[in-house]
Amino acid sequence: MKIAISKNLTKPLSAKAAATATFDLPVLPLLEAETRQTWVYRLLREAILRGSLQAGMRVPSSRALSRQLEVSRSTVEVAFDQLRAEGYVSGVVGSGTYVSAALPDQFLRAAAQAPARKSPASHAGSVDVSASATLRPSRLDAAFVARIADPTLFPLATWRRHLQVAARSLPIHELMGGELFGSLSLRTQVARYLGAARGIACDPAQIVIVTGIRQALHLAARALLKPSDTVLLEDPGYVLASDIFAPYAQSIVPVAIDASGFSVAEARRHADARAAHITPAHQSPTGVTMPVARRLELLNWAKEQQVWLLEDDYDSEFNYRSAPLPALKNLDQHDRVIHCGSFNKTMFSELRIGYMVVPCALLPVFEVACRAMGPSVGVIEQRALASFIEDGGFARHVRRSRIVYASRRERVLALLRDAVAPLPLHTSGEHGGFHFVWWLPECIPLAALSQQATARGLRIDIVADHCRSSRMPPGVLMGDSALSDEGLDDALARLREAIAAVRVDLPSGS
């Protein structure tokens, strides 16, 4: 199969000025389990890396490609979006899409210099996995790491435009010191977003802009806790929470989770509790979603005991099988919940912008805490994010990413089902988020699997490492969002090898 490519022999300023010629571009075969979107992206990207598509060359239109490749036009446009975000192509209004004059150097070096990687059995005559030599170098592509988004999905070119506009339009007085709780434009957009997406009715005055969940918890601890207070944490739970709260409280008490998440019955045993950190939407790490009945029980307890609930809503935007439950804050009739979220998970990890929804009664103490901690997020980034949300760019990015992550999730689950067959696959949290937990069957020893995975360059996080005093069944966190589609192909192959190397055939009836 061949694709006709138009080549602009001069600078791509307009279609009229471009002298064009055509040549044929070989189309790579669709790989097993590869989505058509990834296939279109891959064949164009590899043509650019090989030099078949050179700087200034015009890429076929999405309409032409969809017809020639027999895929939908939207599939081609999503592939184009990713290529633009990574800097491979750029659009010229009224002319088309062109290969960028300056390509990302690290990708070119990866294609030109990376040695071919072979499977462990390649010396015995097996097939050389040389295609993986073109993978971009990334610490993410080497691991099933949890709680991280794929940065290549983010529309970086669009984000640059918002940054440029924000810098050009920034009032001079904002260069001399911004608002204490953050830019009003961003707080307004966050309040609107939370109302639409998470069911939280709040005023922009209640929004505090922070660098992320960690700073939100630090700020809450500084504002709310006394040295004699007790803080309750989920067990297993967020591993950094204990270190965050320890300087501000006398006691850090782990509360074992159950099938519904944070155990209110266990929490009632601690009458001196002042605050509790919880992840009701997608419990970290087990992925359990707290049902409505447990949420109401939790809120009643918080009201009775005057406990502040710190709701960590770290990856609720990504639900793959149904609409997510509204936030716990949505049910909060007595203002005991401080809702915390982060754009670092949904956009890219180094953005460093998050937010808190603070009850009105607590605004004075949070003002004192904010003055003590000082400003944290640059005003240009805040204004850029506000406009990115306002014009729909953030919502489009989340929708697009959700589709990609759902596809990757199903691929990982399919491999695990096959690897443990005929035994059933036991998982939790697979319905959403950036990771799920695979609860290992008896025939796959945890220590041996961890060792074999490490030997193959895979980082598999163990549930037990998130426990303080609880004892959990053997399980591992499977982070599938951060891997590129190409990286996932390679990682799944290595995971299959690791499982096969340790699986023990148990006697029948065991």
C-alpha positions in Angstrom: 0.0 0.0 0.0 1.3 3.5 -0.9 0.4 7.0 0.1 0.9 9.9 -2.3 2.8 12.7 -0.5 3.0 16.3 -1.7 6.4 17.9 -1.3 6.8 21.6 -1.0 10.2 22.5 -2.7 10.2 26.0 -1.1 9.4 27.5 2.2 5.8 26.4 3.1 4.2 29.9 3.2 1.1 29.1 1.1 -0.3 26.5 -1.1 0.0 28.7 -4.2 3.7 29.3 -3.6 4.5 25.7 -3.2 5.9 23.8 -6.1 4.9 20.2 -5.5 5.9 16.7 -6.6 4.7 13.3 -5.5 6.4 10.0 -4.4 5.2 6.9 -2.6 5.5 6.3 1.1 5.5 2.7 2.2 2.8 2.0 4.8 3.8 -0.1 7.8 1.6 -3.1 8.7 -0.8 -2.8 11.7 0.8 -4.5 14.7 -1.0 -6.9 16.9 -3.3 -5.1 19.4 -2.3 -1.7 17.9 -5.0 0.9 17.6 -5.5 2.6 14.3 -4.8 6.0 15.7 -1.4 4.7 17.0 -0.8 3.1 13.6 -1.3 6.3 11.7 0.8 8.2 14.2 3.6 5.6 14.0 3.9 5.4 10.2 4.1 9.2 9.8 6.5 9.6 12.8 8.8 6.9 11.4 8.7 8.4 8.0 9.9 11.6 9.5 12.6 10.0 11.5 13.9 8.0 8.5 13.9 11.2 6.4 11.3 10.0 4.0 9.3 13.0 5.1 11.7 16.0 5.3 11.5 19.4 6.8 9.1 21.7 4.9 7.3 18.7 3.3 3.5 18.9 3.3 1.7 15.9 4.9 -1.4 14.6 3.2 -4.7 16.1 4.6 -6.6 14.2 7.2 -9.4 13.7 4.6 -6.9 12.2 2.1 -5.2 10.0 4.7 -8.5 8.7 6.1 -9.6 7.7 2.6 -6.3 6.0 1.7 -5.8 4.3 5.0 -9.5 3.4 5.4 -9.8 4.9 8.8 -12.0 7.6 10.2 -10.9 11.2 9.7 -11.1 11.8 13.5 -8.6 8.9 13.9 -6.1 10.8 11.6 -6.7 14.1 13.3 -5.9 12.7 16.8 -2.7 11.3 15.3 -1.9 14.7 13.8 -2.6 16.3 17.3 0.0 14.1 18.9 2.6 14.8 16.1 2.0 18.6 16.6 2.3 18.3 20.4 5.6 16.5 20.0 6.9 19.1 17.5 7.1 16.9 14.4 4.6 18.9 12.4 3.0 22.3 12.4 0.0 23.7 10.7 -0.1 26.6 8.2 -3.5 28.3 8.1 -5.0 27.9 4.6 -2.2 25.6 3.4 -2.0 22.4 5.4 0.2 20.5 7.8 4.0 20.5 7.2 7.0 18.6 8.7 8.6 21.0 11.2 11.9 22.7 10.1 13.4 21.9 13.5 12.6 18.4 14.7 13.0 17.3 18.4 16.7 16.4 18.7 16.2 13.7 21.3 13.9 11.8 19.1 16.3 11.9 16.1 19.1 10.7 18.4 17.0 7.9 19.6 16.3 6.8 16.0 19.9 7.2 14.8 21.9 6.0 17.8 19.9 3.6 19.9 21.1 0.0 19.5 18.7 -2.7 18.6 17.3 -4.5 21.6 16.8 -8.2 21.5 14.6 -10.4 23.5 16.4 -12.6 26.1 16.0 -15.6 23.7 17.3 -13.8 20.6 20.7 -15.6 20.8 18.8 -18.8 20.2 17.5 -17.6 16.9 14.4 -15.7 17.9 13.2 -12.6 16.1 15.2 -9.4 16.8 13.0 -6.8 18.3 14.7 -4.0 16.4 11.6 -1.8 16.1 12.0 -0.8 19.7 15.3 0.9 18.8 13.2 3.9 17.7 11.5 4.4 21.0 12.1 7.8 22.5 14.3 7.6 25.6 12.2 8.1 28.7 12.2 6.9 32.3 8.5 6.3 31.9 8.9 3.8 29.0 10.9 1.5 31.3 8.2 1.0 33.9 4.6 0.3 34.8 4.8 3.4 37.0 1.6 4.6 38.7 -0.1 8.1 39.0 1.6 9.7 36.0 0.1 11.0 32.8 1.6 10.5 29.3 3.1 14.0 28.5 3.1 13.2 24.7 -0.6 13.5 24.6 -0.6 17.1 25.9 -1.1 19.7 23.1 2.1 21.6 23.8 1.9 23.9 20.9 -1.5 25.1 22.1 -0.2 25.5 25.6 2.7 27.7 24.3 0.2 30.0 22.6 -1.6 30.5 25.8 1.6 31.2 27.6 2.6 33.8 25.0 -0.8 35.5 25.2 -0.7 35.5 29.0 2.8 37.1 29.0 1.8 39.8 26.5 -1.4 40.7 28.2 -0.2 40.6 31.8 -1.0 43.9 33.6 2.1 45.6 35.0 0.7 45.7 38.6 0.5 41.9 38.7 4.3 41.8 38.2 4.7 43.4 41.6 2.7 40.8 43.5 -0.3 38.7 42.8 -3.4 37.8 44.8 -2.8 35.8 48.0 -5.0 32.8 46.9 -3.9 32.9 43.3 -5.0 34.6 40.1 -8.7 35.5 40.1 -9.1 34.4 36.5 -7.8 30.9 37.3 -9.8 30.6 40.5 -12.9 31.6 38.5 -12.3 28.9 35.8 -11.5 26.2 38.4 -14.7 27.0 40.3 -16.7 26.6 37.0 -14.8 23.4 36.1 -15.5 21.8 39.5 -19.2 22.7 39.3 -19.5 21.1 35.9 -17.2 18.1 36.3 -17.2 17.2 40.0 -20.6 18.6 41.1 -19.0 21.0 43.6 -20.8 24.3 44.0 -18.2 26.8 45.2 -17.3 30.5 44.8 -13.9 31.6 43.3 -13.1 33.2 46.7 -13.0 29.6 48.2 -10.3 28.4 45.7 -6.7 28.4 46.7 -4.1 27.8 44.0 -1.2 25.6 45.1 1.6 23.7 43.3 -0.2 20.3 43.8 -1.6 17.9 46.3 1.5 17.9 48.5 1.5 21.6 49.0 -2.3 21.5 49.5 -1.8 19.0 52.4 1.1 21.1 53.8 -1.1 24.2 53.7 -4.0 22.5 55.3 -1.8 21.0 58.1 -0.3 24.5 58.8 -3.8 26.1 58.9 -5.7 23.5 60.9 -3.5 21.4 63.2 -2.1 22.0 66.6 0.9 20.1 68.0 -1.4 17.9 70.2 -3.7 16.8 67.3 -4.1 13.4 65.7 -4.4 12.8 61.9 -5.9 9.7 60.4 -4.4 8.2 57.2 -5.6 5.5 54.9 -3.7 2.2 55.2 -2.5 1.3 52.6 -2.4 4.9 51.4 -0.5 7.8 49.9 3.1 7.1 51.0 4.2 10.7 51.5 1.2 11.7 53.6 2.8 10.6 56.9 5.9 12.8 56.3 3.7 15.8 55.3 1.6 15.7 58.5 4.3 14.6 61.0 5.7 18.1 61.7 2.3 19.5 62.5 0.6 16.8 64.6 1.4 14.7 67.6 0.0 11.4 66.2 -0.3 9.9 62.7 -2.7 7.0 62.9 -3.2 4.5 60.0 -6.8 3.4 59.4 -7.1 0.1 57.6 -9.3 0.3 54.5 -11.9 -2.3 53.5 -13.9 -3.1 50.4 -15.5 0.3 50.6 -12.4 2.3 51.3 -11.7 4.3 54.5 -13.2 2.5 57.5 -15.4 4.8 59.5 -16.0 2.2 62.1 -12.2 2.1 62.7 -12.0 5.9 62.6 -14.5 6.2 65.4 -12.0 4.5 67.8 -10.0 7.7 67.6 -12.0 10.4 69.4 -9.0 12.9 69.3 -8.8 12.9 65.5 -8.6 16.4 64.0 -8.2 15.6 60.3 -8.3 12.6 57.9 -6.7 12.3 54.5 -8.8 10.2 52.1 -9.0 9.3 48.4 -12.6 8.4 47.9 -12.8 8.5 44.1 -10.0 6.1 43.4 -8.4 4.9 46.6 -4.6 5.1 46.5 -3.3 2.5 45.9 -6.1 -0.1 45.7 -8.3 1.9 43.3 -11.5 1.2 45.3 -14.3 3.8 44.8 -16.1 4.7 48.0 -19.8 4.0 47.6 -22.4 6.7 48.5 -23.5 4.9 51.7 -19.9 5.0 53.1 -19.5 8.6 52.0 -22.6 9.6 54.0 -21.4 7.7 57.0 -18.0 9.4 56.7 -19.6 12.9 56.5 -21.8 12.2 59.5 -18.8 11.1 61.5 -16.9 14.2 60.5 -19.8 16.4 61.6 -20.2 14.6 65.0 -16.4 14.6 65.8 -15.6 18.0 64.2 -13.0 16.3 61.9 -11.7 18.0 58.8 -11.7 15.7 55.7 -9.0 16.3 53.2 -10.3 14.9 50.0 -7.5 14.0 47.6 -9.1 13.9 44.1 -5.9 13.0 42.3 -7.2 11.2 39.1 -11.0 11.4 39.1 -11.1 12.8 35.5 -10.3 9.4 34.1 -13.2 6.9 34.4 -13.4 4.4 31.6 -16.6 2.5 32.2 -19.2 4.9 33.5 -19.6 8.5 34.7 -17.6 9.0 37.9 -19.4 9.6 41.2 -19.5 13.3 42.2 -16.9 14.4 44.6 -17.3 13.8 48.3 -17.5 17.6 48.6 -20.7 17.4 46.6 -22.5 15.7 49.5 -20.9 17.9 52.2 -23.8 19.7 53.9 -21.8 20.8 56.9 -18.5 22.2 55.3 -16.2 19.5 56.8 -14.5 18.7 53.4 -11.5 20.4 52.0 -11.3 19.3 48.3 -7.8 19.0 46.8 -7.0 18.5 43.1 -4.2 18.9 40.7 -3.7 19.7 37.0 -0.2 18.1 37.2 -1.9 14.7 36.8 -4.3 15.6 34.0 -1.8 17.8 32.0 1.8 17.1 32.7 3.7 16.5 35.9 6.0 19.5 35.8 3.2 22.0 35.4 3.0 22.4 39.2 -0.5 23.8 39.5 -3.2 22.5 41.9 -6.1 23.8 43.8 -8.1 23.6 47.1 -11.7 24.3 47.8 -11.7 25.7 51.3 -14.9 26.1 53.5 -15.8 29.8 54.0 -15.3 29.5 57.8 -11.7 28.5 57.2 -10.7 31.3 54.8 -9.2 33.5 57.5 -6.8 30.8 58.9 -5.9 29.8 55.3 -5.0 33.4 54.6 -2.6 33.4 57.5 -1.1 30.1 56.4 -0.7 31.4 52.8 1.0 34.5 54.0 3.5 32.4 56.0 4.2 30.0 53.1 4.5 32.8 50.4 3.5 32.7 46.7 4.0 29.4 44.9 2.8 29.5 41.3 3.8 32.0 38.6 1.1 34.4 37.5 1.8 33.8 33.8 1.2 30.1 34.1 -1.9 30.7 36.1 -3.3 33.1 33.4 -2.4 30.7 30.7 -4.2 27.8 32.4 -7.3 30.0 32.9 -7.5 30.7 29.2 -6.7 27.1 28.4 -9.7 26.0 30.5 -12.0 28.8 29.3 -11.6 28.0 25.6 -12.2 24.3 26.0 -8.6 23.1 25.5 -8.4 21.4 28.9 -11.7 19.5 28.3 -10.6 18.4 24.9 -7.3 17.2 26.2 -9.0 15.2 29.0 -11.5 13.6 26.5 -8.8 12.6 24.1 -6.5 11.3 26.9 -9.3 9.3 28.4 -9.8 7.4 25.1 -6.1 6.6 24.8 -5.8 5.5 28.5 -8.8 3.3 28.2 -7.3 1.5 25.2 -4.0 1.0 27.1 -5.9 -0.3 30.2 -7.7 -2.9 28.2 -4.5 -4.1 26.5 -2.8 -4.6 29.9 -5.9 -6.4 31.3 -6.1 -8.6 28.3 -2.5 -9.7 28.7 -2.9 -10.5 32.4 -6.1 -12.5 31.7 -4.2 -14.6 29.2 -1.1 -14.9 31.5 -3.1 -16.3 34.4 -5.6 -18.4 32.4 -7.4 -20.7 33.2 -7.4 -19.0 36.6 -9.6 -15.9 37.0 -8.0 -12.5 37.0 -8.4 -10.5 40.2 -8.0 -6.7 40.1 -9.3 -3.6 41.7 -9.5 0.0 40.5 -9.4 -1.0 36.8 -12.4 1.1 36.0 -10.5 4.4 36.1 -7.4 6.4 37.0 -3.7 6.0 36.1 -3.3 2.6 37.7 -5.0 -0.5 39.0 -4.0 -3.3 41.3 -3.4 -6.8 40.2 -4.0 -9.2 43.1 -1.6 -12.1 42.4 -2.8 -15.7 42.2 -1.0 -18.3 44.4 0.8 -19.7 41.3 2.7 -16.4 40.8 5.0 -15.6 43.8 5.3 -11.9 44.5 9.0 -11.8 45.3 9.9 -13.8 42.2 7.8 -11.7 39.9 9.3 -8.5 41.3 12.8 -9.9 40.8 12.1 -11.0 37.2 10.4 -7.7 36.3 13.3 -5.7 37.6 15.7 -7.9 35.6 13.7 -6.9 32.5 13.7 -3.2 33.2 10.2 -3.0 34.6 9.3 -1.2 37.8 6.4 -2.9 39.4 5.2 -1.1 42.6 4.1 -3.5 45.4 0.9 -2.8 47.4 2.7 -3.8 50.7 5.1 -0.9 50.2 2.1 1.5 50.8 1.1 -0.1 54.1 2.0 1.1 57.5 0.4 -1.6 59.7 -2.1 -3.3 57.5 -1.4 -6.7 56.0 -2.7 -7.0 52.4 -2.8 -10.0 50.0 0.1 -10.0 47.5 -0.6 -7.4 44.9 1.1 -5.0 42.5 0.2 -1.6 41.0 0.0 -1.6 37.2 0.5 1.9 35.9 -0.5 2.0 32.2 -1.1 5.6 31.4 2.5 6.9 31.2 3.8 4.4 28.7 3.7 5.5 25.1 1.9 3.1 22.8 5.2 1.8 21.4 6.7 1.5 24.9 3.6 -0.4 26.0 4.1 -3.0 23.2 7.7 -3.7 24.5 6.8 -3.5 28.2 3.9 -6.0 27.8 6.2 -8.5 26.0 8.7 -8.2 28.9 5.9 -8.6 31.5 4.7 -11.7 29.8 8.2 -13.2 29.9 8.5 -12.3 33.6 5.2 -13.9 34.5 6.0 -17.1 32.5 9.4 -17.3 34.2 7.9 -17.5 37.7 4.5 -19.2 37.3 4.3 -22.4 39.3 1.9 -25.1 38.2 0.0 -26.0 41.4 -1.5 -29.4 42.1 -5.1 -29.7 40.9 -7.6 -28.8 43.6 -5.2 -26.4 45.3 
